[in-house]
Structures are given as structure tokens and as C-alpha cells.
Amino acid sequence: MIDTLTKIYSHAPITEAVIELRVDSEVSQKEQEKVVQRLKKDYPHSQHLNKFNVNFNASPTGSGVTVSQQPQGFRLTSNPT
């Protein structure tokens, strides 16, 4: 029996969802790759995400720019992007 307040759409309006997981402790690259492999069946397309930091330092004694990059995680999708 279908609830009278529930409507079933033949063309559902939601075709995409974003889920972001954050944890308090650091997760190793190896552990992240294990999760990617477990989800590969449903989300076969993956991209590495990186965090970029750019620092500008300007002072009377000199100036400089430092750039750093570190792995942030993965983006998993069911469709190629």
C-alpha cells in the first residue's frame, strides 16, 4: 500500500547528490585508496583532490612566495566528468 502523501515521479528531479565525509584524524593515502576500491562498483570514476596553499610574505626586509600542495582526498562519480 502506497502512502497517499507519497508521490512517485517517473522522472525524478534529483539526479545528482554530493556527499562529503570529514574526520577528525588524518586518514592515510592507503586507507583512502581502499575506500575508493570498495566503492568502485557504484562510482567507477575517481579523481585525486589536492589542497594548494599559496603564501605571500611582504616585509621591509624582503618578500617571497611559497606554494605547497598536499593530497586532500578523492572525488568519486558514477558518470565521467
ZIRA-V386621 format. One record per pair of residues at least 4 apart in sequence whose C-alpha atoms are under 7 Angstrom apart, sorted by the first residue. I is the first residue (numbers start at 1). J is the second residue. Records with the same first field share a line. If there is no record, write none. Layout:
I=J + J
//
This chain:
2=6
27=31 + 32
28=32
29=33
30=34
31=35
32=36
33=37
34=38
35=39
36=40
39=43
40=44
42=78
43=76 + 77 + 78
44=77 + 78
45=76 + 77 + 78 + 79 + 80
46=74 + 75 + 76 + 77
47=74 + 75 + 76
48=73 + 74 + 75
49=71 + 72 + 73 + 74 + 75
50=69 + 70 + 71 + 72 + 73
51=69 + 70 + 71 + 72
52=68 + 69 + 70
53=67 + 68 + 69
54=66 + 67 + 68
55=65 + 66 + 67
56=64 + 65 + 66
57=63 + 64 + 65
58=62 + 63 + 64
59=63
//
